[in-house]
């Protein structure tokens, strides 16, 4: 998902990115799932000039993560044979 500054539209962001350094144009997506699948398979550096990125604050964003536990070996080593 692309975060935009207030007052900016996705079309303006697309045009700005494509003109800045021969970047590929970001396609239009029919759904968030379609956009997710696209970005899972494509590197954003070909589409976005991250050197011109700006920090944004999202004060109303709520956490959507779930805690999980991972049990890892204390020292890395070859797998034990049974």
Phi, psi and omega in degrees: 000136180264130178267131182245148174290153178304137179090352178263143176254162179298323180298317178295319179296318179300311183296318181298316181292317184293326183282329190297323179200054178052044179277156176288149178282134178288126181291162175275139183247142179278339181203166178295325178296319178296318178296318179300314179298321179298310184288339174292334184255350184236145176275130185291340182295339176279350185242337186229134175273094185291347176292340179255011181293149178235143177288142175230154176253137179237078187294336183263007180286129181256143180297136179234023181262157177240137179286142176226160177248136176240133177252111182245152178295148181294323179233136177290145179187177180294151180296144179284139177267144180257000000 
